[in-house]
Amino acid sequence: MTPEADFLHALPDAGIPVRDKESVFGTGQRICEALASGKSTDEAAALGVSEQQWSQDQARKAVSIAAQTMCRDGGN
């Protein structure tokens, strides 16, 4: 699978809803960009809260999943 597919498939397993794959993929990309630019986990998680209506806990998990799956160099 691609890193993006890994991200999308890992979310439901972590209890994070995927309502629209393209939208969630875009949020994942923006999370990676935020991490790469030095933003904190909470700042990156805010994207999931605002864009996907995830809870703060879900958004933090999504940041961790994105860093492990689709962000180059783990988001660094």
PDB file with one MODEL, atoms N, CA, C and O in Angstrom:
MODEL        1
ATOM      1  N   MET A   1       0.834  -1.189   0.000  1.00  0.00           N
ATOM      2  CA  MET A   1       0.000   0.000   0.000  1.00  0.00           C
ATOM      3  C   MET A   1       0.878   1.251   0.000  1.00  0.00           C
ATOM      4  O   MET A   1       2.054   1.205   0.360  1.00  0.00           O
ATOM      5  N   THR A   2       0.292   2.340  -0.402  1.00  0.00           N
ATOM      6  CA  THR A   2       0.978   3.622  -0.363  1.00  0.00           C
ATOM      7  C   THR A   2       0.925   4.190   1.060  1.00  0.00           C
ATOM      8  O   THR A   2       0.088   3.766   1.857  1.00  0.00           O
ATOM      9  N   PRO A   3       1.794   5.129   1.384  1.00  0.00           N
ATOM     10  CA  PRO A   3       1.706   5.765   2.711  1.00  0.00           C
ATOM     11  C   PRO A   3       0.332   6.392   2.961  1.00  0.00           C
ATOM     12  O   PRO A   3      -0.189   6.335   4.074  1.00  0.00           O
ATOM     13  N   GLU A   4      -0.239   6.978   1.933  1.00  0.00           N
ATOM     14  CA  GLU A   4      -1.556   7.601   2.067  1.00  0.00           C
ATOM     15  C   GLU A   4      -2.624   6.559   2.375  1.00  0.00           C
ATOM     16  O   GLU A   4      -3.485   6.781   3.226  1.00  0.00           O
ATOM     17  N   ALA A   5      -2.568   5.423   1.685  1.00  0.00           N
ATOM     18  CA  ALA A   5      -3.534   4.345   1.939  1.00  0.00           C
ATOM     19  C   ALA A   5      -3.336   3.782   3.339  1.00  0.00           C
ATOM     20  O   ALA A   5      -4.309   3.471   4.026  1.00  0.00           O
ATOM     21  N   ASP A   6      -2.093   3.651   3.763  1.00  0.00           N
ATOM     22  CA  ASP A   6      -1.824   3.188   5.131  1.00  0.00           C
ATOM     23  C   ASP A   6      -2.470   4.120   6.145  1.00  0.00           C
ATOM     24  O   ASP A   6      -3.076   3.662   7.114  1.00  0.00           O
ATOM     25  N   PHE A   7      -2.345   5.425   5.928  1.00  0.00           N
ATOM     26  CA  PHE A   7      -2.947   6.423   6.816  1.00  0.00           C
ATOM     27  C   PHE A   7      -4.458   6.250   6.861  1.00  0.00           C
ATOM     28  O   PHE A   7      -5.043   6.164   7.940  1.00  0.00           O
ATOM     29  N   LEU A   8      -5.089   6.197   5.696  1.00  0.00           N
ATOM     30  CA  LEU A   8      -6.542   6.091   5.632  1.00  0.00           C
ATOM     31  C   LEU A   8      -7.054   4.792   6.245  1.00  0.00           C
ATOM     32  O   LEU A   8      -8.117   4.781   6.864  1.00  0.00           O
ATOM     33  N   HIS A   9      -6.321   3.710   6.083  1.00  0.00           N
ATOM     34  CA  HIS A   9      -6.752   2.425   6.628  1.00  0.00           C
ATOM     35  C   HIS A   9      -6.529   2.332   8.136  1.00  0.00           C
ATOM     36  O   HIS A   9      -7.265   1.628   8.828  1.00  0.00           O
ATOM     37  N   ALA A  10      -5.524   3.035   8.647  1.00  0.00           N
ATOM     38  CA  ALA A  10      -5.217   2.970  10.077  1.00  0.00           C
ATOM     39  C   ALA A  10      -6.188   3.776  10.932  1.00  0.00           C
ATOM     40  O   ALA A  10      -6.383   3.461  12.105  1.00  0.00           O
ATOM     41  N   LEU A  11      -6.792   4.798  10.367  1.00  0.00           N
ATOM     42  CA  LEU A  11      -7.668   5.670  11.159  1.00  0.00           C
ATOM     43  C   LEU A  11      -8.844   4.931  11.794  1.00  0.00           C
ATOM     44  O   LEU A  11      -9.029   5.028  13.007  1.00  0.00           O
ATOM     45  N   PRO A  12      -9.650   4.191  11.016  1.00  0.00           N
ATOM     46  CA  PRO A  12     -10.789   3.502  11.646  1.00  0.00           C
ATOM     47  C   PRO A  12     -10.371   2.510  12.725  1.00  0.00           C
ATOM     48  O   PRO A  12     -11.085   2.328  13.711  1.00  0.00           O
ATOM     49  N   ASP A  13      -9.218   1.869  12.544  1.00  0.00           N
ATOM     50  CA  ASP A  13      -8.719   0.934  13.554  1.00  0.00           C
ATOM     51  C   ASP A  13      -8.417   1.642  14.871  1.00  0.00           C
ATOM     52  O   ASP A  13      -8.442   1.027  15.937  1.00  0.00           O
ATOM     53  N   ALA A  14      -8.133   2.933  14.787  1.00  0.00           N
ATOM     54  CA  ALA A  14      -7.843   3.742  15.975  1.00  0.00           C
ATOM     55  C   ALA A  14      -9.087   4.459  16.498  1.00  0.00           C
ATOM     56  O   ALA A  14      -9.000   5.271  17.419  1.00  0.00           O
ATOM     57  N   GLY A  15     -10.243   4.155  15.906  1.00  0.00           N
ATOM     58  CA  GLY A  15     -11.488   4.778  16.349  1.00  0.00           C
ATOM     59  C   GLY A  15     -11.717   6.168  15.790  1.00  0.00           C
ATOM     60  O   GLY A  15     -12.470   6.957  16.361  1.00  0.00           O
ATOM     61  N   ILE A  16     -11.070   6.468  14.672  1.00  0.00           N
ATOM     62  CA  ILE A  16     -11.183   7.791  14.057  1.00  0.00           C
ATOM     63  C   ILE A  16     -12.044   7.655  12.801  1.00  0.00           C
ATOM     64  O   ILE A  16     -11.693   6.904  11.892  1.00  0.00           O
ATOM     65  N   PRO A  17     -13.163   8.374  12.743  1.00  0.00           N
ATOM     66  CA  PRO A  17     -14.053   8.227  11.589  1.00  0.00           C
ATOM     67  C   PRO A  17     -13.471   8.831  10.311  1.00  0.00           C
ATOM     68  O   PRO A  17     -12.827   9.879  10.332  1.00  0.00           O
ATOM     69  N   VAL A  18     -13.716   8.138   9.204  1.00  0.00           N
ATOM     70  CA  VAL A  18     -13.344   8.626   7.878  1.00  0.00           C
ATOM     71  C   VAL A  18     -14.644   8.810   7.114  1.00  0.00           C
ATOM     72  O   VAL A  18     -15.231   7.842   6.632  1.00  0.00           O
ATOM     73  N   ARG A  19     -15.093  10.054   7.005  1.00  0.00           N
ATOM     74  CA  ARG A  19     -16.354  10.346   6.324  1.00  0.00           C
ATOM     75  C   ARG A  19     -16.142  10.502   4.813  1.00  0.00           C
ATOM     76  O   ARG A  19     -16.955  10.057   4.004  1.00  0.00           O
ATOM     77  N   ASP A  20     -15.041  11.136   4.468  1.00  0.00           N
ATOM     78  CA  ASP A  20     -14.724  11.387   3.061  1.00  0.00           C
ATOM     79  C   ASP A  20     -13.225  11.190   2.882  1.00  0.00           C
ATOM     80  O   ASP A  20     -12.428  11.952   3.430  1.00  0.00           O
ATOM     81  N   LYS A  21     -12.837  10.174   2.121  1.00  0.00           N
ATOM     82  CA  LYS A  21     -11.426   9.818   1.998  1.00  0.00           C
ATOM     83  C   LYS A  21     -10.567  10.952   1.460  1.00  0.00           C
ATOM     84  O   LYS A  21      -9.473  11.191   1.971  1.00  0.00           O
ATOM     85  N   GLU A  22     -11.043  11.655   0.437  1.00  0.00           N
ATOM     86  CA  GLU A  22     -10.244  12.740  -0.141  1.00  0.00           C
ATOM     87  C   GLU A  22     -10.029  13.865   0.866  1.00  0.00           C
ATOM     88  O   GLU A  22      -8.933  14.416   0.971  1.00  0.00           O
ATOM     89  N   SER A  23     -11.077  14.197   1.600  1.00  0.00           N
ATOM     90  CA  SER A  23     -10.976  15.250   2.601  1.00  0.00           C
ATOM     91  C   SER A  23     -10.008  14.849   3.712  1.00  0.00           C
ATOM     92  O   SER A  23      -9.180  15.652   4.141  1.00  0.00           O
ATOM     93  N   VAL A  24     -10.116  13.606   4.175  1.00  0.00           N
ATOM     94  CA  VAL A  24      -9.241  13.123   5.236  1.00  0.00           C
ATOM     95  C   VAL A  24      -7.794  13.059   4.744  1.00  0.00           C
ATOM     96  O   VAL A  24      -6.868  13.389   5.484  1.00  0.00           O
ATOM     97  N   PHE A  25      -7.606  12.639   3.506  1.00  0.00           N
ATOM     98  CA  PHE A  25      -6.269  12.614   2.922  1.00  0.00           C
ATOM     99  C   PHE A  25      -5.670  14.027   2.927  1.00  0.00           C
ATOM    100  O   PHE A  25      -4.506  14.207   3.286  1.00  0.00           O
ATOM    101  N   GLY A  26      -6.458  15.018   2.530  1.00  0.00           N
ATOM    102  CA  GLY A  26      -5.984  16.405   2.539  1.00  0.00           C
ATOM    103  C   GLY A  26      -5.622  16.872   3.933  1.00  0.00           C
ATOM    104  O   GLY A  26      -4.622  17.565   4.121  1.00  0.00           O
ATOM    105  N   THR A  27      -6.429  16.497   4.909  1.00  0.00           N
ATOM    106  CA  THR A  27      -6.111  16.848   6.291  1.00  0.00           C
ATOM    107  C   THR A  27      -4.799  16.194   6.703  1.00  0.00           C
ATOM    108  O   THR A  27      -3.970  16.821   7.363  1.00  0.00           O
ATOM    109  N   GLY A  28      -4.610  14.946   6.317  1.00  0.00           N
ATOM    110  CA  GLY A  28      -3.353  14.258   6.616  1.00  0.00           C
ATOM    111  C   GLY A  28      -2.158  14.976   6.017  1.00  0.00           C
ATOM    112  O   GLY A  28      -1.119  15.114   6.663  1.00  0.00           O
ATOM    113  N   GLN A  29      -2.304  15.432   4.785  1.00  0.00           N
ATOM    114  CA  GLN A  29      -1.218  16.178   4.142  1.00  0.00           C
ATOM    115  C   GLN A  29      -0.913  17.460   4.910  1.00  0.00           C
ATOM    116  O   GLN A  29       0.250  17.801   5.127  1.00  0.00           O
ATOM    117  N   ARG A  30      -1.968  18.169   5.321  1.00  0.00           N
ATOM    118  CA  ARG A  30      -1.761  19.419   6.055  1.00  0.00           C
ATOM    119  C   ARG A  30      -1.148  19.147   7.437  1.00  0.00           C
ATOM    120  O   ARG A  30      -0.357  19.949   7.932  1.00  0.00           O
ATOM    121  N   ILE A  31      -1.513  18.019   8.056  1.00  0.00           N
ATOM    122  CA  ILE A  31      -0.886  17.635   9.322  1.00  0.00           C
ATOM    123  C   ILE A  31       0.615  17.443   9.101  1.00  0.00           C
ATOM    124  O   ILE A  31       1.426  17.933   9.887  1.00  0.00           O
ATOM    125  N   CYS A  32       0.980  16.738   8.044  1.00  0.00           N
ATOM    126  CA  CYS A  32       2.397  16.530   7.739  1.00  0.00           C
ATOM    127  C   CYS A  32       3.113  17.853   7.506  1.00  0.00           C
ATOM    128  O   CYS A  32       4.225  18.053   7.993  1.00  0.00           O
ATOM    129  N   GLU A  33       2.486  18.746   6.770  1.00  0.00           N
ATOM    130  CA  GLU A  33       3.081  20.060   6.514  1.00  0.00           C
ATOM    131  C   GLU A  33       3.268  20.829   7.817  1.00  0.00           C
ATOM    132  O   GLU A  33       4.292  21.481   8.022  1.00  0.00           O
ATOM    133  N   ALA A  34       2.267  20.748   8.697  1.00  0.00           N
ATOM    134  CA  ALA A  34       2.368  21.448   9.981  1.00  0.00           C
ATOM    135  C   ALA A  34       3.522  20.893  10.805  1.00  0.00           C
ATOM    136  O   ALA A  34       4.302  21.655  11.376  1.00  0.00           O
ATOM    137  N   LEU A  35       3.634  19.572  10.869  1.00  0.00           N
ATOM    138  CA  LEU A  35       4.726  18.957  11.625  1.00  0.00           C
ATOM    139  C   LEU A  35       6.080  19.316  11.021  1.00  0.00           C
ATOM    140  O   LEU A  35       7.030  19.616  11.744  1.00  0.00           O
ATOM    141  N   ALA A  36       6.161  19.284   9.700  1.00  0.00           N
ATOM    142  CA  ALA A  36       7.420  19.586   9.022  1.00  0.00           C
ATOM    143  C   ALA A  36       7.848  21.035   9.250  1.00  0.00           C
ATOM    144  O   ALA A  36       9.040  21.343   9.241  1.00  0.00           O
ATOM    145  N   SER A  37       6.875  21.922   9.453  1.00  0.00           N
ATOM    146  CA  SER A  37       7.210  23.333   9.672  1.00  0.00           C
ATOM    147  C   SER A  37       7.451  23.648  11.150  1.00  0.00           C
ATOM    148  O   SER A  37       7.631  24.807  11.525  1.00  0.00           O
ATOM    149  N   GLY A  38       7.452  22.605  11.984  1.00  0.00           N
ATOM    150  CA  GLY A  38       7.785  22.807  13.382  1.00  0.00           C
ATOM    151  C   GLY A  38       6.611  23.015  14.314  1.00  0.00           C
ATOM    152  O   GLY A  38       6.803  23.333  15.488  1.00  0.00           O
ATOM    153  N   LYS A  39       5.405  22.843  13.816  1.00  0.00           N
ATOM    154  CA  LYS A  39       4.221  22.984  14.676  1.00  0.00           C
ATOM    155  C   LYS A  39       4.180  21.839  15.682  1.00  0.00           C
ATOM    156  O   LYS A  39       4.709  20.756  15.432  1.00  0.00           O
ATOM    157  N   SER A  40       3.553  22.091  16.804  1.00  0.00           N
ATOM    158  CA  SER A  40       3.417  21.061  17.836  1.00  0.00           C
ATOM    159  C   SER A  40       2.344  20.056  17.440  1.00  0.00           C
ATOM    160  O   SER A  40       1.573  20.282  16.508  1.00  0.00           O
ATOM    161  N   THR A  41       2.309  18.947  18.161  1.00  0.00           N
ATOM    162  CA  THR A  41       1.265  17.940  17.929  1.00  0.00           C
ATOM    163  C   THR A  41      -0.115  18.559  18.092  1.00  0.00           C
ATOM    164  O   THR A  41      -1.009  18.314  17.283  1.00  0.00           O
ATOM    165  N   ASP A  42      -0.289  19.361  19.139  1.00  0.00           N
ATOM    166  CA  ASP A  42      -1.603  19.980  19.368  1.00  0.00           C
ATOM    167  C   ASP A  42      -1.976  20.950  18.254  1.00  0.00           C
ATOM    168  O   ASP A  42      -3.140  21.025  17.860  1.00  0.00           O
ATOM    169  N   GLU A  43      -0.995  21.692  17.746  1.00  0.00           N
ATOM    170  CA  GLU A  43      -1.281  22.608  16.636  1.00  0.00           C
ATOM    171  C   GLU A  43      -1.665  21.828  15.387  1.00  0.00           C
ATOM    172  O   GLU A  43      -2.584  22.222  14.669  1.00  0.00           O
ATOM    173  N   ALA A  44      -0.969  20.725  15.121  1.00  0.00           N
ATOM    174  CA  ALA A  44      -1.313  19.891  13.973  1.00  0.00           C
ATOM    175  C   ALA A  44      -2.668  19.231  14.191  1.00  0.00           C
ATOM    176  O   ALA A  44      -3.449  19.096  13.248  1.00  0.00           O
ATOM    177  N   ALA A  45      -2.956  18.818  15.419  1.00  0.00           N
ATOM    178  CA  ALA A  45      -4.233  18.175  15.734  1.00  0.00           C
ATOM    179  C   ALA A  45      -5.405  19.131  15.525  1.00  0.00           C
ATOM    180  O   ALA A  45      -6.509  18.696  15.196  1.00  0.00           O
ATOM    181  N   ALA A  46      -5.174  20.414  15.711  1.00  0.00           N
ATOM    182  CA  ALA A  46      -6.239  21.397  15.515  1.00  0.00           C
ATOM    183  C   ALA A  46      -6.812  21.324  14.100  1.00  0.00           C
ATOM    184  O   ALA A  46      -7.983  21.639  13.888  1.00  0.00           O
ATOM    185  N   LEU A  47      -5.994  20.911  13.133  1.00  0.00           N
ATOM    186  CA  LEU A  47      -6.484  20.753  11.763  1.00  0.00           C
ATOM    187  C   LEU A  47      -7.552  19.667  11.695  1.00  0.00           C
ATOM    188  O   LEU A  47      -8.573  19.837  11.028  1.00  0.00           O
ATOM    189  N   GLY A  48      -7.318  18.557  12.382  1.00  0.00           N
ATOM    190  CA  GLY A  48      -8.304  17.479  12.395  1.00  0.00           C
ATOM    191  C   GLY A  48      -9.577  17.868  13.111  1.00  0.00           C
ATOM    192  O   GLY A  48     -10.671  17.465  12.714  1.00  0.00           O
ATOM    193  N   VAL A  49      -9.435  18.659  14.176  1.00  0.00           N
ATOM    194  CA  VAL A  49     -10.613  19.119  14.917  1.00  0.00           C
ATOM    195  C   VAL A  49     -11.452  20.035  14.034  1.00  0.00           C
ATOM    196  O   VAL A  49     -12.670  19.879  13.952  1.00  0.00           O
ATOM    197  N   SER A  50     -10.801  20.986  13.375  1.00  0.00           N
ATOM    198  CA  SER A  50     -11.555  21.970  12.582  1.00  0.00           C
ATOM    199  C   SER A  50     -12.022  21.406  11.247  1.00  0.00           C
ATOM    200  O   SER A  50     -13.128  21.717  10.805  1.00  0.00           O
ATOM    201  N   GLU A  51     -11.200  20.581  10.594  1.00  0.00           N
ATOM    202  CA  GLU A  51     -11.549  20.108   9.251  1.00  0.00           C
ATOM    203  C   GLU A  51     -12.407  18.840   9.257  1.00  0.00           C
ATOM    204  O   GLU A  51     -13.231  18.649   8.363  1.00  0.00           O
ATOM    205  N   GLN A  52     -12.224  17.985  10.246  1.00  0.00           N
ATOM    206  CA  GLN A  52     -12.908  16.690  10.248  1.00  0.00           C
ATOM    207  C   GLN A  52     -13.891  16.519  11.404  1.00  0.00           C
ATOM    208  O   GLN A  52     -14.565  15.493  11.498  1.00  0.00           O
ATOM    209  N   GLN A  53     -13.975  17.501  12.268  1.00  0.00           N
ATOM    210  CA  GLN A  53     -14.799  17.428  13.472  1.00  0.00           C
ATOM    211  C   GLN A  53     -14.434  16.237  14.350  1.00  0.00           C
ATOM    212  O   GLN A  53     -15.290  15.648  15.010  1.00  0.00           O
ATOM    213  N   TRP A  54     -13.121  15.887  14.346  1.00  0.00           N
ATOM    214  CA  TRP A  54     -12.643  14.861  15.255  1.00  0.00           C
ATOM    215  C   TRP A  54     -12.539  15.464  16.642  1.00  0.00           C
ATOM    216  O   TRP A  54     -12.368  16.674  16.792  1.00  0.00           O
ATOM    217  N   SER A  55     -12.642  14.612  17.658  1.00  0.00           N
ATOM    218  CA  SER A  55     -12.377  15.073  19.018  1.00  0.00           C
ATOM    219  C   SER A  55     -10.877  15.373  19.126  1.00  0.00           C
ATOM    220  O   SER A  55     -10.093  14.976  18.264  1.00  0.00           O
ATOM    221  N   GLN A  56     -10.496  16.066  20.174  1.00  0.00           N
ATOM    222  CA  GLN A  56      -9.073  16.366  20.365  1.00  0.00           C
ATOM    223  C   GLN A  56      -8.272  15.071  20.461  1.00  0.00           C
ATOM    224  O   GLN A  56      -7.181  14.974  19.900  1.00  0.00           O
ATOM    225  N   ASP A  57      -8.807  14.077  21.169  1.00  0.00           N
ATOM    226  CA  ASP A  57      -8.113  12.801  21.304  1.00  0.00           C
ATOM    227  C   ASP A  57      -7.975  12.103  19.954  1.00  0.00           C
ATOM    228  O   ASP A  57      -6.907  11.586  19.627  1.00  0.00           O
ATOM    229  N   GLN A  58      -9.048  12.089  19.174  1.00  0.00           N
ATOM    230  CA  GLN A  58      -8.985  11.482  17.837  1.00  0.00           C
ATOM    231  C   GLN A  58      -7.967  12.209  16.965  1.00  0.00           C
ATOM    232  O   GLN A  58      -7.195  11.577  16.245  1.00  0.00           O
ATOM    233  N   ALA A  59      -7.970  13.525  17.032  1.00  0.00           N
ATOM    234  CA  ALA A  59      -7.054  14.317  16.207  1.00  0.00           C
ATOM    235  C   ALA A  59      -5.603  14.062  16.596  1.00  0.00           C
ATOM    236  O   ALA A  59      -4.736  13.978  15.726  1.00  0.00           O
ATOM    237  N   ARG A  60      -5.329  13.938  17.894  1.00  0.00           N
ATOM    238  CA  ARG A  60      -3.958  13.633  18.332  1.00  0.00           C
ATOM    239  C   ARG A  60      -3.525  12.262  17.813  1.00  0.00           C
ATOM    240  O   ARG A  60      -2.391  12.089  17.366  1.00  0.00           O
ATOM    241  N   LYS A  61      -4.440  11.291  17.878  1.00  0.00           N
ATOM    242  CA  LYS A  61      -4.129   9.962  17.343  1.00  0.00           C
ATOM    243  C   LYS A  61      -3.855  10.044  15.846  1.00  0.00           C
ATOM    244  O   LYS A  61      -2.938   9.395  15.343  1.00  0.00           O
ATOM    245  N   ALA A  62      -4.652  10.846  15.132  1.00  0.00           N
ATOM    246  CA  ALA A  62      -4.467  10.997  13.681  1.00  0.00           C
ATOM    247  C   ALA A  62      -3.108  11.617  13.371  1.00  0.00           C
ATOM    248  O   ALA A  62      -2.471  11.240  12.387  1.00  0.00           O
ATOM    249  N   VAL A  63      -2.659  12.553  14.187  1.00  0.00           N
ATOM    250  CA  VAL A  63      -1.337  13.151  13.993  1.00  0.00           C
ATOM    251  C   VAL A  63      -0.263  12.074  14.146  1.00  0.00           C
ATOM    252  O   VAL A  63       0.670  12.001  13.346  1.00  0.00           O
ATOM    253  N   SER A  64      -0.397  11.251  15.163  1.00  0.00           N
ATOM    254  CA  SER A  64       0.565  10.171  15.371  1.00  0.00           C
ATOM    255  C   SER A  64       0.563   9.198  14.198  1.00  0.00           C
ATOM    256  O   SER A  64       1.621   8.774  13.733  1.00  0.00           O
ATOM    257  N   ILE A  65      -0.622   8.847  13.724  1.00  0.00           N
ATOM    258  CA  ILE A  65      -0.738   7.927  12.590  1.00  0.00           C
ATOM    259  C   ILE A  65      -0.144   8.555  11.333  1.00  0.00           C
ATOM    260  O   ILE A  65       0.573   7.892  10.584  1.00  0.00           O
ATOM    261  N   ALA A  66      -0.441   9.820  11.106  1.00  0.00           N
ATOM    262  CA  ALA A  66       0.116  10.504   9.920  1.00  0.00           C
ATOM    263  C   ALA A  66       1.642  10.524   9.990  1.00  0.00           C
ATOM    264  O   ALA A  66       2.317  10.265   8.993  1.00  0.00           O
ATOM    265  N   ALA A  67       2.182  10.829  11.167  1.00  0.00           N
ATOM    266  CA  ALA A  67       3.639  10.888  11.323  1.00  0.00           C
ATOM    267  C   ALA A  67       4.283   9.533  11.047  1.00  0.00           C
ATOM    268  O   ALA A  67       5.397   9.462  10.528  1.00  0.00           O
ATOM    269  N   GLN A  68       3.577   8.458  11.398  1.00  0.00           N
ATOM    270  CA  GLN A  68       4.116   7.111  11.208  1.00  0.00           C
ATOM    271  C   GLN A  68       3.912   6.570   9.800  1.00  0.00           C
ATOM    272  O   GLN A  68       4.644   5.683   9.361  1.00  0.00           O
ATOM    273  N   THR A  69       2.921   7.101   9.090  1.00  0.00           N
ATOM    274  CA  THR A  69       2.576   6.492   7.798  1.00  0.00           C
ATOM    275  C   THR A  69       2.881   7.379   6.603  1.00  0.00           C
ATOM    276  O   THR A  69       3.545   6.939   5.664  1.00  0.00           O
ATOM    277  N   MET A  70       2.410   8.615   6.620  1.00  0.00           N
ATOM    278  CA  MET A  70       2.496   9.401   5.381  1.00  0.00           C
ATOM    279  C   MET A  70       3.406  10.605   5.417  1.00  0.00           C
ATOM    280  O   MET A  70       3.688  11.191   4.371  1.00  0.00           O
ATOM    281  N   CYS A  71       3.874  10.992   6.586  1.00  0.00           N
ATOM    282  CA  CYS A  71       4.784  12.135   6.650  1.00  0.00           C
ATOM    283  C   CYS A  71       6.207  11.660   6.397  1.00  0.00           C
ATOM    284  O   CYS A  71       6.665  10.689   6.999  1.00  0.00           O
ATOM    285  N   ARG A  72       6.882  12.332   5.527  1.00  0.00           N
ATOM    286  CA  ARG A  72       8.298  11.999   5.268  1.00  0.00           C
ATOM    287  C   ARG A  72       9.099  12.204   6.536  1.00  0.00           C
ATOM    288  O   ARG A  72       8.930  13.202   7.236  1.00  0.00           O
ATOM    289  N   ASP A  73       9.961  11.265   6.825  1.00  0.00           N
ATOM    290  CA  ASP A  73      10.839  11.332   7.990  1.00  0.00           C
ATOM    291  C   ASP A  73      10.048  11.516   9.276  1.00  0.00           C
ATOM    292  O   ASP A  73      10.503  12.208  10.188  1.00  0.00           O
ATOM    293  N   GLY A  74       8.856  10.898   9.363  1.00  0.00           N
ATOM    294  CA  GLY A  74       8.074  10.975  10.590  1.00  0.00           C
ATOM    295  C   GLY A  74       7.605  12.366  10.927  1.00  0.00           C
ATOM    296  O   GLY A  74       7.377  12.679  12.095  1.00  0.00           O
ATOM    297  N   GLY A  75       7.456  13.222   9.906  1.00  0.00           N
ATOM    298  CA  GLY A  75       6.965  14.573  10.150  1.00  0.00           C
ATOM    299  C   GLY A  75       8.054  15.573  10.460  1.00  0.00           C
ATOM    300  O   GLY A  75       7.770  16.738  10.739  1.00  0.00           O
ATOM    301  N   ASN A  76       9.295  15.133  10.413  1.00  0.00           N
ATOM    302  CA  ASN A  76      10.390  16.049  10.725  1.00  0.00           C
ATOM    303  C   ASN A  76      11.021  16.591   9.472  1.00  0.00           C
ATOM    304  O   ASN A  76      11.962  17.381   9.547  1.00  0.00           O
TER     305      ASN A  76
ENDMDL
END
